[in-house]
């Protein structure tokens, strides 16, 4: 039996369906779905893993944070534990029967390691198993057939590089997280996470926030005028001095200008601007583009993974920005001769030569991200289609002609003051017809010639201030991480997700919490190695050398432990100062605002029973308090409630969208209103239940008898007989004739 191992269940199913000449058979093995079919070579069985099916950990003896010092983890033994018991059991059962194993996991460090882990499990029950490896960049018939026709060997150097990352991240992350959390007194779910990639990344965000806080805005003024051409078109011109730093200067210029003055065209320059097509998508550029249309980095990669495993796009984790010669690019475009992108494909196919753009990075593992097959909108959800369309359009754009703009630079004289205006008009859309994202708009000026005179219809001075540097958006941050060697194409989006889940950052662009600032300040002061990218980028380079076979894994692991020992030496010398620094910073992150009743700080506090609330530091003299949700981490933002003077808060729960609770006092007042409305509603419903039944309520019972009416508490027999039928009809909405019939029956 030939066993084929894919990285995920859906990949195994798709690959089996592609390779089988007949319908595949689904068989459960140890509770895991497998897929099989008979071929000329014998039975082939396909099984999908769930990513890593084993994990690295320390022995249980190291789990007690209070008894085991953090630095003891640096040299501790590392064990392997199963995370997917059923899959491991299925692998052993199938592996014992197999005569050959093919590793068909994704082709990168993680994929190679996942495949090697599965192979190790099989070797436990079948030591002499024959095995090979297949590489593919898309789960399409063409790519899969080609891969299985040209199997290769498992790259154990690449797997070792992936394994070394796991070991280093575990040892650095676990030991430093334990040390910093204990120093801060933050244990349990509120621990403070530290990591060799996470912490330098967080430091970048905190550093940018400090730049913003230190920024001193400088006032300036802008002078503009609205002109009217001979043809009656209105347009705006700006003074040649873009920014007036002195109010007196702008006032002096403004005094020279009046409504009705002449504005003479003194210079007119027309030129052509060439707008080059974009380069192919690698992971970083894809995330950046997805971020610009509203996707978080993690969500973009999650969707890209789904599109890949369903065969719609190529492998989404790649550094490459150059299409390899092995891809028949014309044939790839011909796939789209029908469907939603037909007109674009046909336009490109008119070209005699299809010459794509090239980026600066070229690798041989995977091509740039490109659309692997034609999809229909009905086959996807809205977000999947949005990203699939972007990948298709980007692919087309790399073959398209440059866009051409006609640009106009004009200058005007208004009573000795020079003004200017620039215009731009897209004359040849080129690649922008295919890829319309973030397209600049035309800036049109009226037709004019030098010497033409326009009239001033308005002049305006606008006061402004210089702005601090902007916070990093996720796409921009990932680009900076790549430039600094922080993380890899496969891990950077996960690092950012962790910063959110640990409540170190919130919002997008990313804003650090005071907890994040406290942790980074402490690390930079007492253990700067952890917060700088140098150490991480060196280890990343060493892992690349492992993958290339240039250095053994053990050498890199030993070097990383030596580096970590030096870090702990730094931490040990400043233990008390570190604790004091962290606790002081963390206290700031609990301040919600000032108590309106006594002027003391309002803080996030815990009751004796463990519940949390917002309480006053003036307690017991002041008992003002506000409730907080029981679950989730509380993040204090910098947005202030104008009415109550309290900071808005967010609640972070793992795996859920952040809850913007807003001002806690406004929220509490709203909650009280809701409670009062609910009580009133319940009271009304209770009152309705106590009311006696009406004739309407019992009219569907059948023939109404005096006994039924009396039992319903509507009225006695005598009262019904004496009641005015017309009045009863008004009250009960029952026809008068029907009531008279009932009265007649009772009588």
Secondary structure, 3 states (H helix, E strand, C coil): CEEEEECEHHHHHHHHHHHCCCCCEEEEECCEEEEEEEECCEEEEEEECECCCEEEEECHHHCCCCCCCHHHHCCCCEEEEECCHHHHHHHHHHHHHCCEEEEECCCCHHHHHHHHHHHHHHHHHCCCCEEEECCCCCCCHHHHHHHHHCCECCCHHHHHHHHHHHHHHHHHHHHHHHHHHHHHCCCHHHCCCCCCCHHHHHHHHHHHHHHHHHCCCCEEEEEEEEEECCCCCEEEEEECCCCECCHHHHHHHHHCCCCCCEEEEEEEEEEEEEECCCCCECHHHHHHHHHHCCCCHHHHHHHHHHHHHCCCECCCCCCCCCCCCCCCHHHHHHCCCCCCCHHHHHHHHCCCCCCCCCCCCCCCCCCCECECCCCCHHHCCHHHHHHHHHHHHHHHHCCCCCEEEEEEEEEEEECCEEEEEEEEEEEECHHHHCCCCCCCCCECCCCCCCCCEEEEEEEEEEEEECCCCCCCCHHHHHHHHHHHCCCCCCCHHHHHHHHHHCCCEECCCCEECHHHHHHHHHHHHHCHHHHCHHHHHHHHHHHHHHHCCCCCHHHHHHHHHHHHHHHHHHHHHCHHHHHHHHHHHHHHCCEEEECCCCCCEEEEEECCCCCEEEEECCCCCCCCEEECCCCCEEEEEEEECCCCCEEEEEEECCCCCCEEEEEHHHHHHHHHHHHHHHHHHHHHHHHHHHCCCCHHHHCCCCCCCHHHHHHCCCCCHHHHHHCCHHHHHHHHCCCHHHHHHHHHHHC
